[in-house]
Amino acid sequence: MATKDTDSPAGSAHPDTREAVLAAAVEAYSKYGFRGATTRRIAEIAGVNEVTLFRHFGSKEALIGEAIRSFPWAGLRVRLPAHPRDPATELTAWSEEQLAHLRDKRWMIRTCIGEIGERSALSEDAADSLRAAITDVYEYLLRVREAGISCGGFDDHDAARTLFSALFSDAIGRDILPEAYPPAPTAAHQYVVTALLLIGVDTNRPSAQPDATGAPRG
């Protein structure tokens, strides 16, 4: 079988090769679990020589751990703005992308959950990226409050956890129990509306328009 095993002059993996190996590791781990994701299987999926995996990652444990750490958010494009203007629209766009990405990676996440007792470090690698997404929501909601768009008495962490928990549950559980979730095309927006209502944002009210200083008008 032809391979695309190419090294850079410095001896590190060529970026295309590295990405192919990491993607192959996620695919193999998601389908077969840690034991079934052999280095031979990963190399075959990636189209590289098996020795390349050990040369650049040292061990299967290190490779799969890095693959899980690198998978979640690098390719996501929607960012929550530094200056909120329309929380319902901004947070829905972010949530739709997060939800689609979580659904796409649900098999990997399920494998991490299933092997948490035996391979807790891998589950922790996945959880680190999920925590980063919760932090993004939390910090955005703080900015929403600072902009005067929400009430001042809500618990920022609870609101962020409420939204991300809904997204995570939907992504992992919809194909198992679809009746437990809103229609897929509008699910992210419904979760956002619920979270915003919890913090006192009137999602039916026109967005506050900033004045000349950048602060929203009442």
C-alpha distance (Angstrom), angle and dihedral (degrees) to the residues before:
residue distance angle dihedral
M1 . . .
A2 3.79 . .
T3 3.77 114.5 .
K4 3.78 135.4 -156.6
D5 3.79 92.7 -144.6
T6 3.80 103.4 149.0
D7 3.79 127.1 159.8
S8 3.78 127.3 -156.7
P9 3.82 118.2 -121.3
A10 3.79 89.9 -102.7
G11 3.79 90.5 59.1
S12 3.79 97.2 -110.5
A13 3.77 121.2 122.5
H14 3.78 115.7 -80.2
P15 3.85 106.6 -107.3
D16 3.81 92.5 -116.3
T17 3.79 91.8 48.5
R18 3.78 92.5 46.6
E19 3.80 92.8 50.8
A20 3.80 90.7 47.1
V21 3.81 91.4 51.8
L22 3.81 93.5 47.4
A23 3.80 91.5 48.1
A24 3.80 90.4 47.8
A25 3.80 91.0 50.4
V26 3.81 91.2 53.0
E27 3.81 90.9 47.7
A28 3.79 94.3 48.8
Y29 3.79 93.9 44.0
S30 3.80 92.3 47.7
K31 3.82 92.5 51.9
Y32 3.78 102.7 35.7
G33 3.81 108.5 19.3
F34 3.78 124.4 -127.0
R35 3.80 97.1 -56.2
G36 3.80 93.9 46.3
A37 3.79 94.3 45.9
T38 3.79 94.1 84.5
T39 3.78 120.5 179.2
R40 3.80 89.2 -116.3
R41 3.80 90.7 54.9
I42 3.80 92.3 46.9
A43 3.81 91.6 48.5
E44 3.81 91.5 50.1
I45 3.80 92.1 50.9
A46 3.81 91.6 47.6
G47 3.80 93.7 44.2
V48 3.80 94.4 -126.0
N49 3.79 136.4 116.5
E50 3.79 114.1 -87.0
V51 3.79 91.5 -125.4
T52 3.81 88.7 63.6
L53 3.78 90.3 67.5
F54 3.79 92.8 57.4
R55 3.80 93.7 40.2
H56 3.79 93.8 56.9
F57 3.80 104.5 26.3
G58 3.79 103.8 27.5
S59 3.79 98.0 -141.2
K60 3.77 142.5 13.1
E61 3.80 89.7 -107.3
A62 3.80 91.9 55.5
L63 3.81 92.4 45.3
I64 3.79 96.3 50.7
G65 3.79 91.8 42.6
E66 3.79 91.5 53.7
A67 3.79 91.3 44.3
I68 3.80 91.3 54.6
R69 3.80 92.4 46.0
S70 3.78 92.9 49.6
F71 3.79 100.0 42.3
P72 3.77 106.7 75.7
W73 3.75 117.9 61.8
A74 3.79 112.9 2.6
G75 3.80 94.1 98.7
L76 3.79 98.1 44.1
R77 3.79 114.6 114.7
V78 3.81 106.2 -174.2
R79 3.79 113.0 92.4
L80 3.77 126.8 -174.7
P81 3.81 106.7 -115.3
A82 3.78 124.0 -111.1
H83 3.82 89.6 -131.7
P84 3.83 111.8 42.1
R85 3.80 116.0 -143.3
D86 3.82 104.9 159.2
P87 3.83 110.8 16.6
A88 3.81 95.3 -175.5
T89 3.81 93.2 54.2
E90 3.80 96.6 37.5
L91 3.78 95.9 45.9
T92 3.82 93.1 43.1
A93 3.81 91.9 54.9
W94 3.79 90.3 49.6
S95 3.81 92.8 45.2
E96 3.81 93.8 48.8
E97 3.79 91.0 55.4
Q98 3.80 92.9 44.6
L99 3.80 91.4 48.7
A100 3.80 93.5 48.9
H101 3.79 90.6 49.3
L102 3.80 93.7 47.7
R103 3.80 90.5 49.0
D104 3.79 90.2 50.9
K105 3.82 90.9 52.4
R106 3.79 97.6 38.0
W107 3.80 94.3 113.9
M108 3.78 91.5 56.1
I109 3.79 91.1 47.6
R110 3.79 91.4 48.3
T111 3.79 90.1 51.2
C112 3.81 90.2 51.5
I113 3.80 89.8 51.1
G114 3.80 92.4 46.8
E115 3.80 92.5 50.9
I116 3.80 97.7 39.9
G117 3.80 92.6 113.0
E118 3.80 94.1 51.5
R119 3.80 100.9 29.9
S120 3.79 104.9 27.9
A121 3.80 92.6 153.9
L122 3.81 91.6 62.5
S123 3.79 91.4 49.3
E124 3.79 88.6 50.7
D125 3.81 90.0 52.0
A126 3.80 89.8 56.2
A127 3.80 92.2 43.9
D128 3.81 92.5 55.6
S129 3.79 91.5 65.2
L130 3.79 92.1 44.5
R131 3.80 89.8 52.9
A132 3.79 89.1 52.8
A133 3.81 89.8 58.0
I134 3.82 91.1 50.5
T135 3.80 88.6 50.9
D136 3.82 90.1 52.4
V137 3.82 90.0 55.8
Y138 3.79 92.9 44.5
E139 3.80 93.4 51.5
Y140 3.80 91.4 45.5
L141 3.81 91.8 52.4
L142 3.78 89.2 51.4
R143 3.79 88.1 55.5
V144 3.80 89.7 48.4
R145 3.79 89.3 55.8
E146 3.80 92.8 45.1
A147 3.80 88.5 52.4
G148 3.81 89.5 57.0
I149 3.80 93.9 -118.3
S150 3.81 95.6 120.5
C151 3.77 137.4 38.6
G152 3.78 117.9 -87.5
G153 3.79 101.4 -127.0
F154 3.79 104.9 70.6
D155 3.79 127.7 111.2
D156 3.80 105.1 -114.1
H157 3.78 94.9 -158.4
D158 3.80 94.1 49.1
A159 3.80 92.0 50.5
A160 3.81 92.2 49.2
R161 3.80 92.2 47.2
T162 3.80 91.6 47.8
L163 3.79 92.5 56.1
F164 3.78 97.4 42.6
S165 3.81 92.9 44.3
A166 3.80 88.9 56.3
L167 3.80 91.8 49.8
F168 3.80 92.7 46.5
S169 3.80 94.3 47.1
D170 3.80 91.9 48.3
A171 3.79 92.6 49.7
I172 3.79 94.5 48.6
G173 3.80 100.9 35.6
R174 3.80 110.0 31.3
D175 3.80 97.5 90.5
I176 3.81 89.7 47.8
L177 3.81 98.8 45.7
P178 3.82 108.5 9.9
E179 3.80 94.9 168.6
A180 3.80 89.9 66.2
Y181 3.81 92.2 68.0
P182 3.81 138.4 60.6
P183 3.82 118.4 -103.0
A184 3.80 107.3 -64.5
P185 3.83 97.5 -122.4
T186 3.82 92.7 58.2
A187 3.80 101.3 26.9
A188 3.81 97.7 101.6
H189 3.80 92.0 50.3
Q190 3.80 92.0 49.1
Y191 3.80 91.2 51.7
V192 3.80 90.3 49.4
V193 3.80 93.1 49.8
T194 3.81 90.5 51.6
A195 3.80 92.1 49.6
L196 3.80 92.7 47.0
L197 3.79 92.3 49.3
L198 3.80 88.0 54.9
I199 3.80 90.3 59.8
G200 3.78 95.8 43.4
V201 3.81 101.1 -101.3
D202 3.79 112.8 147.9
T203 3.79 101.4 -139.7
N204 3.81 90.7 -168.9
R205 3.78 93.0 57.1
P206 3.84 118.6 94.6
S207 3.77 112.4 -103.6
A208 3.79 116.9 -91.2
Q209 3.78 110.5 -104.3
P210 3.80 116.7 -138.9
D211 3.77 120.1 -118.1
A212 3.78 124.3 -136.5
T213 3.80 91.7 -74.0
G214 3.80 93.0 53.0
A215 3.81 94.5 -107.1
P216 3.81 116.9 127.0
R217 3.77 118.2 -107.8
G218 3.79 116.2 -122.4
